[in-house]
Structure formats: structure tokens, C-alpha cells
Amino acid sequence: MNAPRDHLPETGAETYVFASANGSHITWLTDALGKLGTVVVLPPDAKSIDERIALLSPSAVFLDFSGDQAQAAAALNQRLKRDWPALAVLATGISVEPASMLAALRAGVDDFVDMAAPPSDAIHTLHKLLDRRSSMQAGTRGCTLALLGARAGIGVTTLATSLSLLLNDQLTQPQVPASGQPQARNARHGVALLDLGLPARDGLLYLDTQSGFSFVDGVRNLRRLDQTLLHTALAHHSSGLAVLPLPASLAQVREISHADSVALIKRLGDFFDFQIADLGGFSTIDFVAQTAKEAQRCWVVCDQSIGAIVSTANMLKELRTRGIETDQMSLVVNKFDSHVGLAAKDIAERLELPLRHVLPARSTQLLAASSRGEMLVRTARNDPYSQAIAGLARGLHQEYTSGSSPQPAKDPRWTALMSKVTGFRKSPTQG
């Protein structure tokens, strides 16, 4: 059941969830965060918290550890850490009540807001925590790479499927760093191909894979999304690559909002090392803009044809009018033929994008492989196209999975509060 309209955040405002039954605490936190956005209040047991998080996409969740709410808050924190690991969770309480602080400490919340302190301290604590978590984003959530193509036929889907296969192959190989000890796997695993380009479901076709579960189904089941559902519902290529396509009936796409679609993409980042989003030929520029904004990497794919260059320039203009910083994007020139007389760097200058890579024109070889139901990158690894895609995959792999990320350090004030409660203070040499 959706929240009442008057409890939904205003457009553009940040949203925070507060699980508390204490009226004065609710008033205090609502007033403290009033300049930042909306505080949505839930009961301490918060049976509907998964649905509310999926609906509201809050920036942080606050749990009230005061009085007799500590046990429920600790149980709720455990659920959030398990099901929403990328979400910031803060405890609230009063420093002169050591029991609530100790309960929060034992529960392992990310930080603590002292309601006996000035309200400005709550904002400071929140910003410090979000900044720390933002700096560790690559370690807490998988990388989303959006591949944009202004029109069908540029080759975005071939690039997306080929890159997804080779990147998934690299990720599934055991990684042994210089220490000689295999790295521990995180909760994420492998690659998901979001087959969202047009013509619809071509990625499935190239991979010779069937799917009865679509991107729209994923949005509708967002609050139920977990490893079990993803393993059973998503289509998987024989290599292990997960594929989530558009529905067979594109009319269903109009039944979901762009915001919910982006929320699904963000949520999938908790389960996969990489998501490759094929947006080649996608006509809804608002969805492309929102996806590009959330993606860690965004590559614009274009070939040497005048039509593709003009269409790509128009697409970039539309994205800029929607506040997207296109200078953060990179250009991939596809189907490059040196005999055409139009250099890749000239295309990059025309589009005002840094040149990321150049993929050779291998239409005959790609067509021959697809006619046999095969992928060129798997059957002809020495082909120039396969070698180029392998280079892209290696670059992404090295950039995002070269090592495990350290845990963000606690705010010194949280450490001081813990020391006050426990009577123990770490020395500088203790880990």
C-alpha cells in the first residue's frame, strides 16, 4: 500500500525515514532536518519498511534507540544491513541515557544523533556520514555502465552483449592478488545486462536466451527483490550472465515511472558487480537522462555516419537541457573504418566528448557469427573486434575490482560517545 500523498516528499527534496513512536523525538528530528527535506515516520516495528524504502528512496534511515524501543530498533537495523546494505542508518537517543547509546553501539549502526545536542549537530552528523559513504560508493554498490546510442543500428546492443560476456568471464575467474591469498567475495556477483535498447529484446536474441521476467516485472517486485528472486526469475546465459530485458509488449513500459525504473537499477547494484545498461535507440530521453545521472560510467556510442553524428549531437543537447553534465561522459566510436576519411578524434571534437575507445568495423564477421547463433567475442577471440572489447572489459575490471575497499572510518565524535559509554578508548595503534 502506498503512503498517503501528504506523507510523500516534495519534488526535489531529500527524504529521510524515522522509525519511532516518541512524539517529542519525531518533532525534534523533523525540525532539525526541515531545511534538508521530508522526514517520513514509521512505527518502530516497521513491518512495511521495505515497501517504503522502495517507494521513497530515502537518503538515510533513523532508528530511535531511546527507552523501550531499543530492542525493536536493533532488530530493524539488522534487517536493513541485510536487505539494504547501501543505505545509511543512524541511531537517535539522548547521551545522558547510556543504555540507548550502548544498545546502538552493540547494534552496529553507522552513526549516532544525540537529541540532547543542538539540532545543527544532527545535520553535521548526517552530512559527515553521507560524505564518508559516498567516498566508498564503489565498494558498497556495483558499478552501472550506461551505453547510450541516439538511434538504432549504431551497434550498441552488440557492444553491450559482447562487453557483458567478457566482463562476466573475467569476474568469475578466481582472483589471487600479490599476497597469494584469494580475495573474499562480496555479496555481489557477476554482471547483469539490462537489455533496454531498441529494437526491444535484441540482447536476448543475440545471446540465444529466453526470459519470462522483464524490467517492468522487476520494478513491480522491487520491494521483494533479493538474491533468491534474482536467481530464479532473471534469465541467465550459459556463461552465468544475468539478463533483464524490456517486456515483449512495450505498452507495459508506460505503466511504470522513470523514478521507479531508476530505483530498480540502483537496487540491482547491491547484487551485481557490474550492470551494463543498453540504452541504444531508447526514445524516452527523460529515462535516459535519469539513468545516466545515476550511472557511475556513461559511454556514448556513435559511428562515422553523418546521421549518427547529428542524432548524437541532438541527444547530448537534450541531456544538457535536463541538467546532465555530458562532459563526464566518454565517446566510443563504433564500426570505425580508416578508409572513410573521418577520424575518431574529429567526431569526439564535434560532440565535445573525450574519446574513450575505437571499435573496428567488423560487420561481416559479426553477422556471420550471429547467423550461427554465436557471439564473435567467444568464438573468435583473436578477431580485432573481440580484442578491442576484451580491452574495454579489462579496463573496467581493473578500475573497479582491483581490491576490496576498506570500511569507512567512524566520525570521531561517534568514537568519543562510544568511549564515554564503554569507558574504553582505542589507542592510535589499535585497528
C-alpha positions as CSV (number, residue, x, y, z in Angstrom):
1,M,0.0,0.0,0.0
2,N,1.4,3.4,-0.9
3,A,1.9,6.1,1.7
4,P,-0.7,8.9,1.8
5,R,0.0,11.7,-0.5
6,D,0.6,14.2,2.3
7,H,3.4,12.0,3.6
8,L,5.3,11.9,0.3
9,P,8.3,14.2,-0.2
10,E,8.0,17.3,-2.3
11,T,9.7,17.1,-5.7
12,G,13.5,17.8,-5.4
13,A,13.6,17.4,-1.5
14,E,15.6,14.8,0.3
15,T,13.7,12.1,2.1
16,Y,14.5,10.5,5.5
17,V,12.7,7.7,7.3
18,F,12.4,7.7,11.1
19,A,11.3,4.6,12.9
20,S,10.0,6.0,16.3
21,A,6.9,6.1,18.5
22,N,8.2,9.1,20.6
23,G,6.3,12.2,19.7
24,S,8.8,14.7,21.0
25,H,11.7,12.9,19.2
26,I,9.7,12.9,16.0
27,T,9.2,16.7,16.3
28,W,12.9,17.3,17.2
29,L,14.2,15.4,14.2
30,T,11.6,16.8,11.8
31,D,12.5,20.3,12.8
32,A,16.3,19.5,12.7
33,L,16.1,18.2,9.1
34,G,13.4,20.5,7.9
35,K,15.8,22.5,5.7
36,L,17.1,19.4,4.1
37,G,13.8,17.6,3.2
38,T,11.0,15.5,4.5
39,V,11.0,13.1,7.4
40,V,8.6,10.1,6.9
41,V,7.7,8.5,10.2
42,L,7.1,4.7,10.6
43,P,6.3,2.7,13.7
44,P,9.3,1.0,15.5
45,D,8.4,-2.5,14.2
46,A,8.2,-1.0,10.7
47,K,6.7,-4.1,9.0
48,S,6.3,-2.0,5.8
49,I,9.8,-0.6,5.8
50,D,10.9,-2.5,2.6
51,E,8.0,-1.1,0.7
52,R,8.5,2.4,2.0
53,I,12.2,2.4,1.1
54,A,11.5,1.1,-2.4
55,L,8.8,3.8,-2.8
56,L,10.7,6.8,-1.2
57,S,14.4,6.0,-1.9
58,P,15.4,7.8,1.3
59,S,18.8,9.3,1.8
60,A,19.1,7.8,5.3
61,V,17.1,5.9,7.9
62,F,17.0,7.0,11.6
63,L,16.2,4.4,14.3
64,D,15.1,5.6,17.8
65,F,17.0,3.6,20.4
66,S,15.5,5.5,23.4
67,G,13.5,3.9,26.2
68,D,11.9,0.6,25.4
69,Q,12.3,1.0,21.6
70,A,15.9,-0.2,21.6
71,Q,15.2,-3.9,21.0
72,A,12.9,-3.2,18.0
73,A,15.4,-0.7,16.7
74,A,18.3,-3.2,16.9
75,A,16.2,-5.8,15.1
76,L,15.3,-3.3,12.4
77,N,18.9,-2.3,11.9
78,Q,19.9,-5.9,11.4
79,R,17.2,-6.2,8.6
80,L,18.4,-3.0,6.9
81,K,22.0,-4.1,6.9
82,R,21.0,-7.4,5.4
83,D,18.4,-6.2,2.8
84,W,19.6,-2.6,2.1
85,P,23.3,-2.6,2.7
86,A,24.0,0.6,0.8
87,L,21.5,2.6,2.9
88,A,22.9,4.9,5.7
89,V,21.4,4.0,9.1
90,L,21.7,6.3,12.1
91,A,20.6,5.8,15.7
92,T,18.9,8.5,17.8
93,G,18.9,8.8,21.5
94,I,20.0,11.0,24.4
95,S,23.6,10.9,25.5
96,V,22.6,11.2,29.2
97,E,20.8,7.8,28.8
98,P,23.8,5.4,28.4
99,A,21.5,2.4,27.8
100,S,20.3,3.7,24.5
101,M,23.7,4.6,23.3
102,L,25.1,1.2,24.3
103,A,22.3,-0.6,22.5
104,A,23.0,1.5,19.4
105,L,26.7,0.7,19.7
106,R,26.0,-3.1,20.0
107,A,23.6,-3.0,17.1
108,G,26.3,-1.6,14.8
109,V,24.6,1.4,13.4
110,D,26.6,3.8,11.2
111,D,26.4,6.8,13.5
112,F,24.5,8.3,16.4
113,V,22.5,11.5,16.7
114,D,22.3,13.0,20.2
115,M,18.9,14.6,20.7
116,A,20.2,16.5,23.7
117,A,22.6,18.4,21.4
118,P,21.7,21.3,19.2
119,P,19.7,20.4,16.1
120,S,22.6,21.6,13.9
121,D,24.6,18.7,15.2
122,A,22.2,16.3,13.6
123,I,22.8,17.9,10.2
124,H,26.5,17.8,10.7
125,T,26.5,14.1,11.7
126,L,24.3,13.2,8.7
127,H,26.4,15.1,6.2
128,K,29.6,13.6,7.6
129,L,28.2,10.1,7.3
130,L,26.8,10.5,3.8
131,D,30.2,12.0,2.7
132,R,32.1,9.0,4.1
133,R,29.7,6.6,2.4
134,S,29.8,8.5,-0.8
135,S,33.6,8.2,-0.9
136,M,33.2,4.4,-0.5
137,Q,30.5,4.1,-3.1
138,A,32.4,1.9,-5.4
139,G,32.9,-0.6,-2.6
140,T,29.3,-0.6,-1.4
141,R,27.5,-0.9,-4.7
142,G,28.2,-2.4,-8.0
143,C,29.1,-0.2,-11.0
144,T,26.5,0.7,-13.5
145,L,27.7,1.5,-17.0
146,A,25.2,3.1,-19.3
147,L,25.7,2.8,-23.0
148,L,23.8,5.5,-24.9
149,G,23.0,5.4,-28.6
150,A,21.0,8.1,-30.3
151,R,19.5,5.7,-32.9
152,A,19.1,2.1,-33.7
153,G,21.7,0.4,-35.9
154,I,24.8,2.0,-34.3
155,G,25.8,-1.3,-32.7
156,V,25.1,-0.5,-29.0
157,T,23.4,-3.9,-28.3
158,T,26.3,-5.8,-29.9
159,L,28.7,-3.8,-27.8
160,A,26.6,-4.3,-24.6
161,T,26.2,-8.1,-25.0
162,S,29.8,-8.6,-26.0
163,L,31.2,-6.5,-23.2
164,S,28.9,-8.1,-20.6
165,L,30.0,-11.6,-21.6
166,L,33.8,-10.9,-21.5
167,L,33.5,-8.9,-18.3
168,N,31.4,-11.7,-16.6
169,D,34.1,-14.2,-17.7
170,Q,36.8,-12.1,-16.0
171,L,34.8,-11.6,-12.8
172,T,34.0,-15.3,-12.5
173,Q,37.7,-16.3,-12.6
174,P,39.3,-16.7,-9.2
175,Q,41.3,-13.6,-8.2
176,V,44.6,-14.1,-6.5
177,P,46.3,-10.8,-5.6
178,A,50.0,-10.3,-5.0
179,S,49.7,-11.6,-1.4
180,G,49.0,-15.1,-2.8
181,Q,45.7,-15.4,-0.9
182,P,42.4,-15.5,-2.9
183,Q,40.2,-12.5,-2.3
184,A,37.0,-12.9,-0.4
185,R,33.9,-12.5,-2.5
186,N,31.5,-9.8,-1.5
187,A,27.7,-10.1,-1.5
188,R,27.6,-9.0,-5.2
189,H,28.5,-11.4,-8.0
190,G,28.9,-11.2,-11.8
191,V,27.3,-9.0,-14.4
192,A,23.7,-8.1,-15.3
193,L,22.8,-7.0,-18.8
194,L,19.9,-4.6,-18.8
195,D,18.6,-5.2,-22.3
196,L,16.7,-1.9,-22.6
197,G,17.6,-0.8,-26.2
198,L,15.5,-0.7,-29.3
199,P,14.6,-2.9,-31.2
200,A,13.4,-4.5,-28.0
201,R,15.0,-7.7,-26.6
202,D,17.7,-7.9,-29.2
203,G,20.2,-8.6,-26.5
204,L,18.3,-11.8,-25.6
205,L,18.2,-12.7,-29.2
206,Y,22.0,-12.3,-29.7
207,L,22.6,-14.4,-26.5
208,D,20.1,-17.1,-27.6
209,T,18.4,-16.7,-24.2
210,Q,14.7,-16.7,-23.2
211,S,13.2,-14.6,-20.5
212,G,9.7,-14.5,-18.9
213,F,10.7,-11.9,-16.4
214,S,11.1,-8.3,-17.7
215,F,12.4,-5.0,-16.4
216,V,8.7,-3.9,-15.7
217,D,8.3,-7.1,-13.6
218,G,11.4,-6.1,-11.7
219,V,10.0,-2.6,-10.9
220,R,6.7,-4.2,-9.7
221,N,8.6,-6.6,-7.5
222,L,11.2,-4.0,-6.3
223,R,10.4,-4.4,-2.5
224,R,10.7,-8.2,-2.9
225,L,14.0,-8.2,-4.6
226,D,16.6,-10.4,-3.1
227,Q,19.2,-13.0,-4.2
228,T,16.6,-15.8,-4.3
229,L,14.2,-13.9,-6.6
230,L,17.1,-12.7,-8.8
231,H,18.4,-16.3,-9.1
232,T,15.1,-17.8,-10.0
233,A,13.4,-15.1,-12.0
234,L,16.1,-13.5,-14.1
235,A,17.2,-15.1,-17.4
236,H,20.8,-16.4,-17.3
237,H,23.1,-17.1,-20.3
238,S,25.0,-20.3,-20.2
239,S,28.1,-18.3,-19.0
240,G,26.2,-17.1,-15.9
241,L,25.5,-13.6,-17.3
242,A,22.1,-12.3,-16.0
243,V,19.8,-10.6,-18.4
244,L,16.9,-8.3,-17.7
245,P,15.1,-7.3,-20.9
246,L,12.2,-5.0,-21.8
247,P,8.8,-6.7,-21.8
248,A,7.6,-8.3,-25.0
249,S,4.8,-5.7,-25.0
250,L,6.3,-2.2,-24.9
251,A,3.0,-0.8,-23.8
252,Q,3.8,-2.1,-20.3
253,V,6.7,0.3,-20.0
254,R,4.2,3.2,-19.8
255,E,2.8,1.6,-16.6
256,I,5.9,2.4,-14.6
257,S,7.5,5.7,-13.7
258,H,11.1,6.8,-14.5
259,A,11.8,7.2,-10.8
260,D,10.8,3.6,-10.1
261,S,12.9,2.4,-13.0
262,V,16.0,4.2,-11.7
263,A,15.3,2.8,-8.2
264,L,15.4,-0.7,-9.7
265,I,18.7,0.0,-11.4
266,K,20.1,1.3,-8.1
267,R,18.8,-1.7,-6.1
268,L,20.3,-4.2,-8.6
269,G,23.7,-2.6,-7.8
270,D,23.5,-4.3,-4.4
271,F,23.6,-7.7,-6.1
272,F,25.9,-7.4,-9.1
273,D,29.5,-6.3,-9.5
274,F,28.5,-4.6,-12.8
275,Q,25.4,-3.6,-14.7
276,I,25.6,-2.9,-18.3
277,A,22.6,-0.8,-19.4
278,D,21.9,-1.0,-23.1
279,L,20.0,2.2,-24.0
280,G,20.7,2.2,-27.7
281,G,17.9,3.8,-29.6
282,F,15.9,4.3,-26.4
283,S,13.4,7.0,-27.3
284,T,12.4,8.3,-23.8
285,I,15.0,10.9,-23.2
286,D,13.9,11.6,-19.6
287,F,14.6,7.9,-18.6
288,V,17.9,8.1,-20.4
289,A,18.8,11.3,-18.5
290,Q,17.9,9.8,-15.1
291,T,19.8,6.6,-15.8
292,A,22.8,8.5,-17.0
293,K,22.7,10.6,-13.8
294,E,22.8,7.5,-11.6
295,A,25.4,5.5,-13.6
296,Q,29.0,5.5,-12.4
297,R,30.1,5.5,-16.1
298,C,28.3,6.6,-19.2
299,W,29.6,5.9,-22.7
300,V,28.1,7.5,-25.8
301,V,28.3,5.2,-28.8
302,C,28.4,6.7,-32.3
303,D,29.7,5.6,-35.7
304,Q,31.1,7.6,-38.6
305,S,27.8,8.2,-40.4
306,I,26.6,11.8,-40.6
307,G,23.1,10.7,-39.5
308,A,24.5,9.1,-36.3
309,I,26.7,12.1,-35.5
310,V,23.8,14.6,-35.9
311,S,21.5,12.4,-33.9
312,T,24.1,12.0,-31.2
313,A,24.7,15.8,-31.0
314,N,20.9,16.3,-30.6
315,M,20.7,13.7,-27.9
316,L,23.5,15.3,-26.0
317,K,21.8,18.7,-26.3
318,E,18.6,17.2,-24.9
319,L,20.5,15.7,-22.0
320,R,22.2,19.0,-21.2
321,T,18.9,20.8,-21.1
322,R,17.9,18.3,-18.3
323,G,20.9,19.2,-16.2
324,I,23.1,16.2,-17.2
325,E,26.8,17.0,-17.3
326,T,27.8,15.5,-20.5
327,D,31.5,16.4,-20.0
328,Q,31.6,13.5,-17.6
329,M,30.6,11.1,-20.4
330,S,33.0,9.3,-22.8
331,L,32.7,8.6,-26.5
332,V,33.1,5.1,-28.1
333,V,33.4,5.3,-31.9
334,N,32.0,2.1,-33.3
335,K,32.3,0.5,-36.7
336,F,35.4,2.5,-37.4
337,D,36.8,2.3,-40.9
338,S,40.0,4.2,-41.6
339,H,39.2,4.4,-45.3
340,V,36.2,6.6,-44.6
341,G,38.3,9.7,-44.0
342,L,36.6,10.9,-40.8
343,A,38.9,10.5,-37.8
344,A,37.6,9.3,-34.5
345,K,39.1,12.4,-32.8
346,D,37.2,14.7,-35.1
347,I,34.0,13.0,-34.1
348,A,34.9,13.5,-30.5
349,E,35.6,17.1,-31.0
350,R,32.4,17.6,-32.9
351,L,30.4,16.0,-30.0
352,E,32.6,17.7,-27.3
353,L,33.3,14.4,-25.6
354,P,36.6,12.7,-24.5
355,L,37.4,9.7,-26.8
356,R,37.3,6.5,-24.7
357,H,37.8,3.8,-27.4
358,V,37.5,3.0,-31.1
359,L,36.0,-0.3,-32.2
360,P,36.8,-1.6,-35.7
361,A,34.2,-2.2,-38.4
362,R,33.7,-6.0,-38.5
363,S,30.1,-6.2,-39.8
364,T,30.7,-9.2,-41.9
365,Q,32.4,-11.2,-39.1
366,L,29.7,-10.2,-36.6
367,L,26.9,-11.1,-39.0
368,A,28.4,-14.5,-39.8
369,A,28.7,-15.3,-36.1
370,S,25.2,-14.2,-35.3
371,S,23.8,-16.2,-38.2
372,R,25.3,-19.3,-36.5
373,G,23.7,-18.3,-33.1
374,E,27.2,-17.4,-31.8
375,M,28.9,-14.4,-30.3
376,L,32.1,-13.4,-32.1
377,V,33.9,-12.5,-28.8
378,R,33.5,-16.1,-27.7
379,T,34.2,-17.9,-30.9
380,A,37.0,-15.7,-32.4
381,R,38.9,-14.2,-29.5
382,N,41.7,-13.1,-31.8
383,D,39.4,-11.1,-34.0
384,P,40.2,-7.3,-33.9
385,Y,36.7,-6.6,-32.6
386,S,37.0,-9.3,-29.9
387,Q,40.4,-7.9,-28.9
388,A,39.0,-4.4,-28.6
389,I,36.1,-5.5,-26.4
390,A,38.4,-7.5,-24.2
391,G,40.5,-4.4,-23.7
392,L,37.4,-2.5,-22.6
393,A,36.5,-5.3,-20.2
394,R,39.9,-5.4,-18.7
395,G,39.9,-1.7,-18.1
396,L,36.6,-1.8,-16.3
397,H,37.7,-4.8,-14.3
398,Q,40.9,-3.3,-13.1
399,E,39.3,0.0,-12.3
400,Y,36.5,-1.3,-10.1
401,T,37.6,-4.7,-8.8
402,S,41.4,-4.4,-8.2
403,G,40.9,-4.8,-4.5
404,S,38.5,-4.8,-1.6
405,S,37.5,-1.4,-0.3
406,P,38.2,-0.5,3.4
407,Q,35.3,0.3,5.7
408,P,34.7,4.0,6.1
409,A,36.0,5.3,9.4
410,K,33.6,6.4,12.1
411,D,33.2,10.0,12.9
412,P,35.5,11.0,15.8
413,R,32.5,12.3,17.8
414,W,30.8,8.9,17.5
415,T,34.0,7.3,18.7
416,A,34.1,9.7,21.6
417,L,30.5,8.9,22.5
418,M,31.3,5.2,22.4
419,S,34.3,5.8,24.7
420,K,32.1,7.6,27.2
421,V,29.6,4.7,27.3
422,T,32.1,1.8,27.4
423,G,34.9,3.5,29.3
424,F,37.3,2.2,26.7
425,R,39.4,4.3,24.3
426,K,41.4,2.8,21.4
427,S,45.0,3.7,21.2
428,P,46.2,5.1,17.8
429,T,47.9,1.8,17.1
430,Q,44.8,-0.4,17.5
431,G,42.9,-1.4,14.4
